[in-house]
Amino acid sequence: TVIDYLAKNPNKPNGKGLLVEYFSDKNFTKKISSEVSANTAGLSIPKKTKCIRISGTFETLLGEDYNLIATTKDEIKAIVNGEEAKFISKMKKDKGMEFLFKKIPSHKNTILIEAKTSKSFGLQWVSKSTAKSAIPSSSLYPN
């Protein structure tokens, strides 16, 4: 059997979530707490949080372009595979930002998101073959 590694991920993802850090200042220096969270569709934010850092790796299921959607109406910065992501649209209904990232010849992509927010925050994905949805926890790794 020949497997096209760029078309379909031959591995079964077995992640547990991304590392989420909560800070009480806007400079990401005064950490309140941290956790590994599989709930990327809507984090529960601790009181006194002023900004959030999410980091780790997400593993795509198919070898196609994915867009990521950060559901927050506050300022965010996203770095995927070492490059700052390009925001392509501001979504009114979801109060979020959709962004593109440069595809690499791997299904595993590093991610760092810094959000200056104290409100609900979520992360979703969408592709030609994947409906807009929360990224499954099995595709997320805290590194």
C-alpha positions as CSV (number, residue, x, y, z in Angstrom):
1,T,0.0,0.0,0.0
2,V,1.3,3.4,-1.0
3,I,0.4,6.3,1.4
4,D,0.5,9.9,0.1
5,Y,1.8,11.6,3.3
6,L,0.9,15.0,1.9
7,A,-2.8,14.0,1.2
8,K,-3.7,12.2,4.4
9,N,-2.0,11.9,7.7
10,P,-0.9,8.3,8.1
11,N,-0.6,8.7,11.9
12,K,-3.5,8.7,14.3
13,P,-3.2,11.9,16.4
14,N,-3.1,11.2,20.1
15,G,-2.7,14.7,21.7
16,K,-4.3,16.0,24.9
17,G,-4.6,19.8,24.3
18,L,-2.6,23.0,24.1
19,L,-0.8,24.8,26.9
20,V,-2.8,27.8,28.1
21,E,-1.3,30.4,30.3
22,Y,-3.3,33.2,32.0
23,F,-1.7,36.5,33.0
24,S,-2.9,39.4,35.2
25,D,-1.1,42.0,33.2
26,K,-1.0,43.0,29.5
27,N,2.7,42.2,29.1
28,F,2.5,38.5,29.7
29,T,4.8,38.7,32.8
30,K,2.5,38.0,35.8
31,K,1.3,34.5,35.4
32,I,-1.9,33.6,37.3
33,S,-2.1,30.0,36.3
34,S,-1.6,27.5,33.4
35,E,-3.3,24.4,32.2
36,V,-3.3,21.9,29.3
37,S,-6.7,22.5,27.7
38,A,-8.5,20.4,25.1
39,N,-11.4,22.9,25.0
40,T,-10.3,25.2,22.2
41,A,-13.9,26.2,21.3
42,G,-14.3,28.4,24.4
43,L,-11.9,28.6,27.3
44,S,-13.0,29.3,30.8
45,I,-11.0,32.4,31.9
46,P,-9.9,32.8,35.5
47,K,-10.8,36.1,37.3
48,K,-8.3,38.9,37.0
49,T,-7.0,37.6,33.7
50,K,-5.9,40.4,31.3
51,C,-4.2,38.3,28.6
52,I,-3.8,34.7,27.5
53,R,-1.0,32.8,25.8
54,I,-1.8,29.5,24.0
55,S,1.1,27.4,22.7
56,G,1.9,23.9,21.4
57,T,1.4,21.9,18.2
58,F,-1.7,21.1,16.2
59,E,-1.7,18.1,13.8
60,T,-3.8,18.4,10.7
61,L,-5.7,15.4,9.4
62,L,-5.4,16.1,5.6
63,G,-2.7,17.6,3.5
64,E,-4.6,20.7,2.4
65,D,-4.8,24.4,3.4
66,Y,-6.4,25.0,6.8
67,N,-7.6,28.3,8.1
68,L,-7.6,28.9,11.9
69,I,-10.3,31.0,13.6
70,A,-9.6,32.7,16.9
71,T,-13.0,33.6,18.5
72,T,-12.3,36.7,20.4
73,K,-13.0,40.4,19.6
74,D,-9.9,41.5,21.3
75,E,-6.3,42.0,20.0
76,I,-4.4,38.8,19.2
77,K,-1.1,37.9,17.7
78,A,-0.6,34.4,16.1
79,I,2.6,32.7,15.1
80,V,2.4,29.4,13.2
81,N,5.5,27.4,12.3
82,G,7.7,30.4,13.3
83,E,6.0,33.0,11.1
84,E,3.4,35.5,12.0
85,A,0.0,34.4,10.6
86,K,-1.8,36.6,8.1
87,F,-5.3,37.6,9.2
88,I,-7.7,37.4,6.3
89,S,-11.1,38.4,7.8
90,K,-12.8,39.7,10.9
91,M,-15.9,37.7,11.6
92,K,-18.8,39.6,13.0
93,K,-21.1,36.7,13.9
94,D,-18.4,34.8,15.8
95,K,-16.6,37.9,17.0
96,G,-13.4,36.4,15.8
97,M,-10.5,36.6,13.4
98,E,-9.7,34.1,10.7
99,F,-6.1,33.7,9.7
100,L,-4.0,31.8,7.2
101,F,-0.6,30.1,7.9
102,K,2.1,28.9,5.6
103,K,1.7,25.2,4.9
104,I,4.8,23.1,5.7
105,P,5.6,19.5,4.5
106,S,4.3,18.0,7.7
107,H,1.0,17.5,9.4
108,K,2.4,18.9,12.7
109,N,2.4,22.7,13.0
110,T,3.7,24.8,16.0
111,I,1.4,27.5,17.2
112,L,1.7,30.5,19.6
113,I,-1.2,32.8,20.2
114,E,-1.1,35.8,22.5
115,A,-4.5,37.4,23.2
116,K,-5.0,40.6,25.1
117,T,-8.3,39.6,26.5
118,S,-10.1,38.7,29.7
119,K,-13.2,37.3,27.9
120,S,-14.1,34.1,26.3
121,F,-11.6,32.8,23.7
122,G,-11.6,29.9,21.4
123,L,-9.7,28.3,18.5
124,Q,-11.3,26.5,15.6
125,W,-10.2,25.2,12.1
126,V,-11.7,24.9,8.7
127,S,-10.5,23.5,5.4
128,K,-11.9,22.4,2.0
129,S,-12.7,19.0,3.5
130,T,-13.2,19.9,7.2
131,A,-16.2,21.9,8.3
132,K,-15.6,24.8,10.7
133,S,-15.3,23.1,14.1
134,A,-13.3,23.0,17.3
135,I,-9.9,21.4,16.8
136,P,-10.2,17.8,18.2
137,S,-8.1,17.5,21.4
138,S,-6.4,14.5,19.9
139,S,-4.8,16.9,17.3
140,L,-3.4,19.2,20.0
141,Y,-0.1,18.8,21.9
142,P,1.2,21.2,24.7
143,N,4.9,20.6,23.8
